[in-house]
Amino acid sequence: MRHDCAGFAGSRLVQTPNLDQLAHSGVVCEQTYCASPVCSPARASWLSGLYPHATGQLVNAGPTTTKTPWSQMRADCVTLGDLFNASGYHCGISGPWHLGDDHRPQHGFESFWRTYRYQGNDNPDRFYDYLEREGVSNIYTDKDRFVDPGYHMPYATLEDPRQQRTTWTIDQGIEFIEGADDDPYFLFLSVKDPHPLIAVAPELVALYPVDDIPLPTTWGDPLEGKPASQHLGTGRLQADVDEVEFRRMMAHYYALVTHIDAQVGRLVRRLEELDQRHNTVIAFMSDHGEMLGDHGFTTKVVLYEGSVRVPCVLSWLAGIPAGQRMRTQLGGVDLMPTLAELCGVEVEAESIDGRSVAAAIRGAEEPEEVAVFAEISSWQAITGKTQAPEELAAHVMVRDRRWKYVWNRTDEDELYDLEGDPDEMENLAGDSAQQQRVQELRQLVGDMLQRTVPGPYEWFAASV
């Protein structure tokens, strides 16, 4: 989900009344960045407080890739599930695990493991089995139902509301909280949407007339002077893309965000009915963004804001003052220690890369500014064409206050002024002050990578 696709994030188009209410009840972390704009690496970092090069999860996990290097989170990583389970919490997950061996309950979630997707052909898929029991056709396996103009965002409308995977995921979550006893619980609702395949009810699509949807301001960016690697990813749009058809896809994407909003609202209302809302910490965030036409891209796998920046809301009526807007940047490794501290669960600070901002948001204060990072493998490594270490260590981003610097292994590096034009690349060889700034940012990248486990970044860390 994009960072700006919600009313609380400033959108005047996307309808998210439930998320807006959730945001008003707590704190919106306005400058939140995932640790890697790829599903599995980002999720591993949110859960563990470690950067991808430390989790070992540098590319996506799946039933055919989990035996290859860097495609599965290290078994000894301590996740939020491990922490809360060891502290007496009942832990459950609903939705994709996507971190390897998805059919096998693990990392503290053993007692309530309702995953689907990435199970492999030898293991049942709970959602697909549900559709079969209900006698409902599986839209996600029927490619003929989807409109696919060729830019990796296939979309379709549902015939039956039971076909929708987010609805099923929330159903499982409600079953979990209804079955909870007096012990505390931690529930990980892993919502796959609005990731393609985009399947949504037609009445929600009707909320977004195609003629009312603008294309991004950077649509058609020729990428002049940008790194050559940006032209290689399959998310790059062709010059002759049908703009009307693209806006129609955007309407389905926005409609799916509105559906997610409705499901979050359904969950929150059930917490209220069970008298659990007041003392439940709710965290809403995305694993990564979606370019949705920015700079001529769809999907993710680039370090532009649309791909690497994500929405993040924390709400706890009993402990977090309402109506906050946190401007300090939050990293993809900060969620784990923050949630743990909010719940009084101890984390060894020296064992993770993230830092907790719990005290600051409980006191309605801005936390101290620290640099945040994101990293990503090359497109060839992400798509499984190579496992060469240098391809796994392809791009590293650091955000330090107003400046975003991207170190590219084989290409020209990038510098952006996020308080100026965040889409316009700055001159790296500018005046002496600019050159000094670049050196300081590059050193930050080196400092972060010095804290690495042996692996693909070892050679770079030693060279800085």
Beta strands, then each sheet from edge to edge (+ up, - down):
strand 1: 27-29
strand 2: 32-33
strand 3: 90-94
strand 4: 113-114
strand 5: 155-157
strand 6: 185-189
strand 7: 198-200
strand 8: 282-285
strand 9: 309-310
strand 10: 312-315
strand 11: 324-326
strand 12: 372-376
strand 13: 395-400
strand 14: 403-408
strand 15: 414-417
sheet 1: 8+ 10- 1+ 11+
sheet 2: 2+ 9-
sheet 3: 4+ 3+ 6+
sheet 4: 5+ 7+
sheet 5: 12+ 13- 14+ 15-
end
